[in-house]
Amino acid sequence: MEARDILFFDTMLTPKIITVVYWIVLVSAVVTGVGVMFSTSFWGGLGAMVAVIVGTRIVCELMVVAFKANEALQEIRNK
């Protein structure tokens, strides 16, 4: 990936950012969930941690699917 590809929007940068954001949210959810599990409610912390992880995964996958669809449409257009 060259700087020119990014500057002229030939390559999408957002899918890579989505991956980084997913991992940041995942680590944050685990740390926060463990903190809640030991400070207030074990099951509440565990439930919240699982809900945030699953919800974030679904949202990120939907965004990646949108970008994959865009890539497929660009390939069709270029043929």
N, C-alpha and C positions, 0 to 999 in steps of 0.2 A: 504494500500500500504506500503510495507516494503522497506527498503533500498536495500535488496538483489534483489527484483524485478526490481528496477531501475538500479542497477549496472550490472545485467545480462540481461537487455533488455527484461524481461518478461512482463513488463508494459511500455506502451508508455507514456513518459512525455510530448511530443510535443503538443498533443491536449490541455492539460491544459495551456501550454505556449501560444498557439494560442488564447485562451480565454482572457488571461491577456493582450496580445498585442492588441487584438481587442478593449478592453475597454479603453486602453491608447490612441489608435488612435482616438476612438470615442470622448473622452473628449477633446483631442487636436484639433480635427476638429471643435467641437462646440465652444471652446474658440477662436480659430483663426477665424472662420467664423463670430462670433459676433464682434470680433475686426475689421475685414474688413468691416462688415456691417455698423459700426458706424464711421469708419475713412475715407473710400473712397467711396465704392459703396454698397448700400444695397442689390441690386439684385445680384451683382457679388459675394458678401460674402455669400449670401443665396445659390446661385447656386453652388459655390465651396464647401460649407459645405455639401450640399446634395450629390454632386458627390463623395466626399471623403468618406462619410458614406456608400453610396451604393456600391462603388467600393471596399472598405475594407471588407464589409460584404460578397460580392461575392467571393473575394479571400480567405477569412478565411473559408467560407463554402466549397469551393473546396478542401482546404487542409484537412478539417475535413472529407469530403467524402472519400478522399484517405486513411485516417487512418481507417475509418470504414470498407472500403473494405478490407484492410489488416487484420483487426480483424476477418472479416467473413471468409477470406481465411484460417486464422490460425485455426478457429473452424472446418472448413471442413477438414483440414489436420489432426487435432487431433482425428477425428471420425474414 
